[in-house]
Amino acid sequence: MNSNKYFRWLTAKAGIFKTIPDYINVLSSETYKYKNPLDENRALDGKALRLEYGDDTGDMVTPSDLREPATYLEVMVALADRIENDIMCDPLDKPDPSKWFKLMVDNLGLEYEGAASMRSTLDRFNDKVFPVTTNLKEDQLWSKASEFINEHYYI
């Protein structure tokens, strides 16, 4: 989905409202690549944001929009949203998935890399986005995210 309005909606969900950092443009232009078949779920979550966007804005989302592969930006925003709402949401606070998006950006070191090295980092996305000390049986992104949160946050 290549609309400027959708891009602004996504970046707002990520907590970015004014100046768009270079890494956001790279994340929005690169197709999410996964190695573990279970991580297809993360891609589907990213694509589901397109339907959420249509519901939120009333803009039409076409079948061809849904056939396009998910981008890293979509996957990271969807994952941040899922972490906030499924694991870490405080019912007394308004959900804020942007903090989890920022954590992923920090873990990946994207703010300090040029576009060429960012693409190299994305090749190792699943290894770097949630570094865990535990040897997990499943090498899927959701398991790593859950374990990372267990290691670093009181739940």
N, C-alpha and C positions, 0 to 999 in steps of 0.2 A: 504494500500500500504506500503510494508515494504522494501523499498530500501534505502540504505545509501545515495545515490545520491538525492533522493527525500527529505529525512530528511535534508540534507545540503541545498537544495534549499529552503525548508520551513523556516529553521532557518535564512537563509540570508534575506528572506522577512521580518522576525521579527527583523532584525538588529543585529543578533548574528552571528559573523563570526569566532571566534577563540574558546575559551573555552566554552563548552556547560554546562550551569548551571544545577544542579540536577533537578530543577523544569521543565525544558524543557523535560527531559526524562520521567517524570511523565505525563506531558501534552500530550506527543506523544503516551503514552501507554494506556491512559484512554479513553474509548468511551464517547463521548459527550452525556449527558442525559438531556433532556428537559422535562418540565412539561406542558408548554403551547403549544398546537398544532401548533400555528403560528411560534414557534421557530424551527419547522422542517426546515424552510427556512434557518436558520443559519447553520444547519447541511448540507443542500444541497449546500450552499455557500462553506462550508469547503470541501465537496467532489468535487466541481467544480474546486478547486485548482489543483486536480489531472490532469484534462484535460488541465489546463493552463500550468502545469509542462510539460506535453507531448508536447504541442505546443512550449514552450520555448526551450526545450532540444532536441526534436525529438525522445525522448524515447517513446516506445509503452506503452499505458495505456490500459489494458485489461478490458473486461466487469466484470471480477471478482474483479478487483481493484475498480471499481465503485460501486460494491455491498457491499463492506466493509463499516461499519459505520464510520462516521467522528470522529476524535479524538478532544479533547479539543484544542490541538495545532492548528489543521486545522481550527477549528471554530474561534479561537482568531485571527489567521493570516488573515482569510477571513473577519472577522468583522473589523479589523484594516484597511484593504485595502478598504473596503466599506465606512468606516467613512472618510478616507482620500480622496477618489475619489468622493463620493456622497455628503458629507457635508462640509468638511473643506479644500478642495484643493484650494490652491492659484494658479491661472493659470500662474503666473509669476515664480513660483517655481516648481522644480521637485517633484512629489509626494513622500512622505516619510511616509508610513504607520507604520514604526517601532516605531514612537513616541506614536502611539495609542496602539500598542501592549505593550509597556513599561508601559503606563498608566494603562492598565488592570492588568498587573503583580503587579504593585504597589498597586492598589486598592484591589487586592486579598491578598497581603502580601506574595506572594509565595517565594520571595528571602530569607525570614527569617524563613521558615517552613521546617520541615523534611518531608520525603515522606509520613509518616502515617498521619500527620496533613494536608498535602496538599490534600489528598484524602477526608478528612472531609470538607475542604474548597471547593472542587469541588462539593460536595453535595449541597452546598449553592451558587454555582456559579452565578446564575441569580440574587440573592439578593445582592451579594457583588461586582460584577465586575463593575457595574455602580450605586453606591448608589445615590439615588435622594431624595430630600426633598418633592417633589410634590407627592400627592397621585394620581397615574395614574389609569385610567380606565382599561387599558390593561396591563397585567403583562407579556409583552413579551420583549425580550432582545433588539430588535431594538428600541422600544419606550423608554426604559430606557436609552439606549445609546444616543438617540436624546435629551432627556430631560436633561441628565447629561451634555451634551455639551452646551445646552441652558443655564443651570445654571452656568457653569464655564468658558465659553469662549464667547468672543464677536463674533457674526456671522454677 
